[in-house]
Amino acid sequence: MNMFNIVKKNIKHNFYQYFLYLASMTLSITIYFTFLSLQYNKQISQALTDTDKLQSAFGASSILLLLFVSIFIWYSNNFFVKRRKKDIGLYSLLGVEKKQIGRMLFYENFIMGILALLIGLGIGELFSVFFSMILVKLMGFSIAITFTFNSRAIIQTLLVFSVIIFLTSLQGYFIIYRFKLIELFQATKKGEKINKPSLLLALLAIAMIGGSYWLLQLSPESRNWDQNFNRTIIIIIISMLVGSFLLFHSLSAFIFVLLQKNKSFYFKWSNLLTFTQLTNRLKSNAFMFTIISILNAVTLIAFGFGYSIYYNTLDQVKSFVPYSYQYESTSSEVDAKIRELIATDNDHSLIFEHDWEYTMVKGDASELKKVPGGYLYFDESFAVISNTTFNQLADKLDLDTIAPLKKTEGLTIINNFIGSQDQQSNINKSVSLHSASVDSKIKIVGNKSFSLLNDPVQPFLIVVNDEKYNQLRGENTPTTVHALKVTNEAKSSALTKKIMKELPSEVHFYSFSDSYQEAQSVYGLLIFISGFLGLVFLAASGSMIYFKMLTDVTDDKVRYTTLKKLGVQKSEIMRVIAKQYSVVFLLPLIVGITHSCMILTAISNLMDINFIIPVIICIVSYTMLYLSYYVLTVISCNKIVNV
């Protein structure tokens, strides 16, 4: 019998174990290839006006994905090799040379890798079309995705995974040289010391996690965030990681001890068996639980943040782009042509049309506690408008008007994309407005958080007394803004193109539809990448628990066989397995959800965006997918012990 026949026979007789490894390899290859296919999809690239945005986003994400997939394959290979140690020991005991055993394992792994590569590429080609359609939909493009043969993605996937498969095959080749014969036979029989709970470590876990949550919920205006941002982030991350490990290692053990003292609860035979098994493996599972809870948290944070931004896209664009169209008025003839275009459009009607002006004035904002970036961007200048102009715009935009300002008073208009909109710290502070005749000291008496301009970079806008504005206007050239508001503005791209043809090329033109399309494409790409990576992390989390539970239940098969001989029904054994693994799956999930909710709440406070509804949707969707692994694990483990 030659080496190939031995390898073929091994694969046939150990098909179940090989299938698990093949499935994990195929999943990894499929995910990576699908991602590359989207990155190099010419149909999507042509739809984007800024292709660098797509390439940079996918490029950075593909590196992260490759790193994660490599670790996942390494973990899967370790699981597979561990299940084969006893067979390797048997071959060695029968006198087969180490070199031949190593070659056999190398060929087995290499054949499985090549098979996984072929299957993964085939499935990936089909999935790439499906995911391309999802991406196009999320980005708001109306293009038909057709099947294309992406040679660049295929070649890159072949090269990357050929290297990974070769390295994992070498790992199998050298295993016979790394272990003694007795260690190979006892690989699945190594026990572990029962974890003794420590009250001190349990309290430390509560303190570290509670402390990180407290820091997260502090106001973005607090000293910790304002002056020690980097240090605070590092403390939060370390506290969460160490606190999570101690929670599973010591706090959960301490809770189990308390449950054991409840005799009426603990001495029910199903609870006794369940918590005995959990306690015995708590030490070895603590690290895995920590990793999975962090993966769950990272997944929910990424997807929750991306979906929250996408969910609030329309509201966010409305906040920053108040008009359907804005341009610097050049002539009444051009304005009339644009009005005519809107009037003859069946899908849109004019809500209002308004001309207003502002003037850029040099000034000094050094007394303010917080200075918006627009002040520096416009060369330390303010965009100044009159009290009357503001109230006219407020009436058009359904905003609150303000009382007449005194000559020395001013109202600031600030709309940050990231960062608190609450600029109360600047109230009662003063700014100086420079003019040729005299410098004016303006006291800030209030702040409003919205935009009065469509400009992508908002200047630091100050509302002043009408008399003061007229004085400044006489010494600074004013800018006239022509603003129009139409119905159904989010779907006015066709009308926007018609209007642009009527405007001189040198005129600065800003439209709601263009801003909305750009935001939707950016946020759509963000949610797609975060969701895609989230699915990868979900698959890895579920697979890690799945592999670990299969290993444990195989080791415990003799114990379950003994229970059946003592008269325990198969249905009762399945209930024990279901109860035990419900704890294993739910603990990391609950911790991950809690971590993610705290972090997303902090981000929500920082950005002043409501995350509640999209985050709830993400958590429910993720939990349902995650629990499907629980069902699969219970069914698979039940088949092993109840055959």
Secondary structure as the mmCIF struct_conf table of DSSP 4:
data_model
#
loop_
_struct_conf.conf_type_id
_struct_conf.id
_struct_conf.beg_label_comp_id
_struct_conf.beg_label_asym_id
_struct_conf.beg_label_seq_id
_struct_conf.end_label_comp_id
_struct_conf.end_label_asym_id
_struct_conf.end_label_seq_id
HELX_RH_AL_P HELX_RH_AL_P1 MET A 3 HIS A 13
TURN_TY1_P TURN_TY1_P1 ASN A 14 ASN A 14
HELX_RH_AL_P HELX_RH_AL_P2 PHE A 15 GLN A 39
TURN_TY1_P TURN_TY1_P2 TYR A 40 TYR A 40
HELX_RH_AL_P HELX_RH_AL_P3 LYS A 42 ALA A 47
BEND BEND1 THR A 49 THR A 49
HELX_RH_AL_P HELX_RH_AL_P4 THR A 51 LEU A 93
TURN_TY1_P TURN_TY1_P3 LEU A 94 GLY A 95
HELX_RH_AL_P HELX_RH_AL_P5 LYS A 98 MET A 139
TURN_TY1_P TURN_TY1_P4 GLY A 140 GLY A 140
HELX_RH_AL_P HELX_RH_AL_P6 SER A 151 TYR A 173
TURN_TY1_P TURN_TY1_P5 PHE A 174 PHE A 174
HELX_RH_AL_P HELX_RH_AL_P7 ILE A 175 ARG A 178
BEND BEND2 PHE A 179 PHE A 179
HELX_RH_AL_P HELX_RH_AL_P8 LEU A 181 PHE A 185
TURN_TY1_P TURN_TY1_P6 GLN A 186 THR A 188
HELX_LH_PP_P HELX_LH_PP_P1 LYS A 193 PRO A 197
HELX_RH_AL_P HELX_RH_AL_P9 LEU A 199 GLN A 217
BEND BEND3 LEU A 218 LEU A 218
TURN_TY1_P TURN_TY1_P7 PRO A 220 GLU A 221
BEND BEND4 SER A 222 SER A 222
HELX_RH_AL_P HELX_RH_AL_P10 ARG A 223 GLN A 227
HELX_RH_AL_P HELX_RH_AL_P11 PHE A 229 LEU A 246
HELX_RH_PI_P HELX_RH_PI_P1 LEU A 247 LEU A 251
HELX_RH_AL_P HELX_RH_AL_P12 SER A 252 LYS A 261
HELX_RH_AL_P HELX_RH_AL_P13 LYS A 263 TYR A 266
TURN_TY1_P TURN_TY1_P8 PHE A 267 PHE A 267
BEND BEND5 LYS A 268 LYS A 268
HELX_RH_AL_P HELX_RH_AL_P14 TRP A 269 ASN A 280
TURN_TY1_P TURN_TY1_P9 ARG A 281 ARG A 281
HELX_RH_AL_P HELX_RH_AL_P15 LEU A 282 TYR A 311
TURN_TY1_P TURN_TY1_P10 ASN A 312 ASN A 312
HELX_RH_AL_P HELX_RH_AL_P16 THR A 313 PHE A 320
BEND BEND6 TYR A 323 SER A 324
STRN STRN1 TYR A 325 GLU A 328
HELX_RH_AL_P HELX_RH_AL_P17 SER A 332 ALA A 343
TURN_TY1_P TURN_TY1_P11 THR A 344 THR A 344
BEND BEND7 ASN A 346 ASP A 347
STRN STRN2 LEU A 350 ASP A 364
TURN_TY1_P TURN_TY1_P12 SER A 366 GLU A 367
BEND BEND8 LYS A 369 LYS A 370
HELX_RH_AL_P HELX_RH_AL_P18 GLY A 373 TYR A 377
TURN_TY1_P TURN_TY1_P13 PHE A 378 ASP A 379
BEND BEND9 GLU A 380 GLU A 380
STRN STRN3 SER A 381 SER A 386
HELX_RH_AL_P HELX_RH_AL_P19 ASN A 387 LYS A 396
TURN_TY1_P TURN_TY1_P14 LEU A 397 ASP A 398
HELX_LH_PP_P HELX_LH_PP_P2 ALA A 403 LYS A 406
TURN_TY1_P TURN_TY1_P15 LYS A 407 THR A 408
STRN STRN4 GLU A 409 ILE A 413
BEND BEND10 PHE A 417 GLY A 419
HELX_RH_3T_P HELX_RH_3T_P1 GLN A 424 ASN A 426
TURN_TY1_P TURN_TY1_P16 ILE A 427 ASN A 428
STRN STRN5 SER A 430 LEU A 433
BEND BEND11 ALA A 436 SER A 437
STRN STRN6 SER A 440 LYS A 448
BEND BEND12 PHE A 450 PHE A 450
BEND BEND13 LEU A 452 LEU A 452
BEND BEND14 PRO A 456 VAL A 457
STRN STRN7 LEU A 461 VAL A 464
HELX_RH_AL_P HELX_RH_AL_P20 ASP A 466 GLU A 475
BEND BEND15 ASN A 476 ASN A 476
STRN STRN8 PRO A 478 VAL A 486
TURN_TY1_P TURN_TY1_P17 THR A 487 ASN A 488
HELX_RH_3T_P HELX_RH_3T_P2 GLU A 489 LYS A 491
HELX_RH_AL_P HELX_RH_AL_P21 SER A 493 GLU A 502
BEND BEND16 LEU A 503 LEU A 503
TURN_TY1_P TURN_TY1_P18 SER A 505 GLU A 506
BEND BEND17 VAL A 507 VAL A 507
STRN STRN9 PHE A 509 SER A 511
HELX_RH_AL_P HELX_RH_AL_P22 PHE A 512 ASP A 555
TURN_TY1_P TURN_TY1_P19 ASP A 556 ASP A 556
HELX_RH_AL_P HELX_RH_AL_P23 LYS A 557 LYS A 565
TURN_TY1_P TURN_TY1_P20 LEU A 566 GLY A 567
HELX_RH_AL_P HELX_RH_AL_P24 LYS A 570 MET A 607
TURN_TY1_P TURN_TY1_P21 ASP A 608 ASP A 608
HELX_RH_AL_P HELX_RH_AL_P25 ILE A 612 VAL A 641
#
